Amino acid sequence: MSESPVDKPEHPGLTIGISGPARRSLAHRLITFALRLHGARTHFIRPGSKVDVSLLDGLVLSGGTHVHPSRYGQTPQVTARYDVRRDETDVRLLSRAEELNIPVLGICRGAQFINIFRGGSLCQNVTPLRVNTRHRPLLLPLQTVRVVSDSRLGEVMRSPVIGANRIHSQSIKKLGTHLRVVAVDNDSFVQAIENTRGQWLMGIQWHPEYLLYHGGHRRIFSHFVQAAEDRKLVRLDEPVEAGEDDGYVAQNGR
């Protein structure tokens, strides 16, 4: 008899970092639940944290406040809350994760931050630009999203058209380097991006953590955890660099 995800044992030593605000919200607790559901341990990373990324097997950049527009060469055009310290922390985390080839999943703000990190930009307010989609926030999967079939996300969702929620008011504008758009809504605003080379990296504009009752959105987390596990096994066989992986090796009993 095959194991259900709920019965799957926790993978010893598989640790996913979740970058978020100073205070965890329901969304962050749901992300933690989704990752643990698929066998991973989690470590919450607050703004200003000096966590050693080499001790992580994967990184989630969660939703939250807007990224400060100065990060992509603009001035603020909307009234919004910013967390410059968190922006700085996420830059450091992404840089190190890229160096170590650690899988990264960006959710909402996280997807936008990945794009900015790669030299892209944002549209600071898409609400007045919507024509074919609803203007108000949607927690239920009532937003139609078209997914590129020949993509990692297409493999995960198993359908060219899916339902998703929408809480964001900003969207990716100029696409960053070595990224591809793999999902759009009915107004052609970007809903998901993926890496075109290098590490496993995906950015989702909606919040799959609120849709864990749906198999496709739940599989986003299971595929991410599997990528983290695959990368962990490779890293354990790589030569140890002096002063870098000593803690990692000790933590994982190798």
MOWOTA-V146617 format. One record per pair of residues at least 24 apart in sequence whose ideal C-beta (glycine too) atoms are under 8 Angstrom apart, sorted by the first residue. I is the first residue (numbers start at 1). GAP is how many residues later the second one is. Records with the same first field share a line. If there is no record, write none. Layout:
I: GAP, GAP
//
This chain:
5: 32, 33, 213, 217
6: 31
8: 29, 30, 31
9: 30
10: 26, 29, 30, 31
11: 28, 29, 30, 218
12: 240, 241
13: 28, 44, 219, 238, 239, 240
14: 25, 26, 27, 43, 211, 214, 215, 218
15: 25, 26, 27, 28, 40, 41, 42, 43, 236
16: 24, 25, 26, 27, 40, 41, 42, 43, 44, 209, 212
17: 25, 26, 27, 28, 34, 36, 39, 41, 42, 43, 76
18: 24, 25, 26, 27, 42, 44
19: 26, 40, 41, 42, 43, 67, 70, 71, 74, 91
20: 24, 25, 26, 42, 44
21: 25, 26, 43, 44, 62, 65
22: 24, 25
27: 35, 36, 180, 182, 183
28: 34
30: 179, 180, 182
31: 29, 31, 76, 178, 190
33: 176, 179
34: 174, 175, 178, 184, 187
35: 25, 186, 189, 190
37: 175, 181, 184
38: 183, 184, 187, 188
39: 186, 190
40: 185, 188
45: 44, 48
46: 43
47: 36, 38, 39, 41, 42
48: 37, 40, 41
49: 40
51: 42
52: 195
53: 40, 43, 44, 47, 49
54: 42, 46, 190, 191, 193, 194
55: 192, 193, 196
56: 41, 46
57: 45, 46, 171, 172, 174, 175, 178
58: 44, 45, 46, 47, 166, 167, 169, 170, 173
59: 34, 35, 38, 43, 44, 45, 46
60: 44, 45, 46, 47, 50, 164
61: 29, 32, 33, 43, 44, 45, 46, 48, 49, 50, 52, 53
62: 45, 46, 47, 48
63: 44, 45, 46, 47, 104, 144
64: 44, 45
65: 44
66: 43, 58, 104
67: 42, 45, 46, 49, 55
69: 53, 55
71: 45
72: 44, 48, 49, 50, 102
73: 48
74: 47, 48, 50
76: 48
77: 47, 48
78: 46, 47, 91
87: 26
90: 27
91: 26
97: 102
98: 100, 101
100: 135
101: 97, 98, 130
102: 97, 126, 129
103: 96, 97, 98, 121, 124, 125, 128
104: 95, 96, 97, 98
105: 96, 97, 98, 99, 115, 116, 119
106: 95, 96, 97, 98
107: 96, 97, 100, 101, 102
108: 59, 60, 96, 97, 98, 99
109: 59
110: 93
111: 61, 81, 82, 92, 93, 94
112: 58, 59, 60, 91, 93
114: 62, 65, 79, 87, 89
115: 57, 60, 61, 64, 78, 88
116: 60
117: 59
118: 58, 59, 60, 61
119: 57, 58
120: 52, 53, 54, 55, 56, 57, 59
121: 51, 52, 53
122: 48, 49, 50, 51
123: 47, 48, 49, 50, 66
124: 46
125: 44, 45
126: 42, 43, 44, 45, 61, 63
127: 42
129: 58
130: 57
131: 56
132: 54, 55
133: 33, 52, 53, 54, 56
134: 32
137: 29, 30
138: 27, 28, 29
139: 26, 28, 71
140: 25
141: 24, 70, 73, 76
143: 42, 63
144: 41, 42
145: 38, 39, 40, 46, 47, 61
146: 37, 38, 39, 40
147: 35, 36, 45
148: 32, 33, 34, 35
151: 29, 31, 43
152: 30, 42, 48, 50, 71
153: 29, 30, 39, 41, 49, 51, 67
154: 28
155: 68
156: 60, 63, 64, 67
157: 59, 62
158: 58
159: 57
162: 54
163: 51
164: 27, 42, 44, 47, 53
165: 41, 42, 45, 46
166: 39, 40
167: 39, 40
168: 37, 38
171: 34
172: 33
179: 24
199: 32
200: 24, 27, 31
//
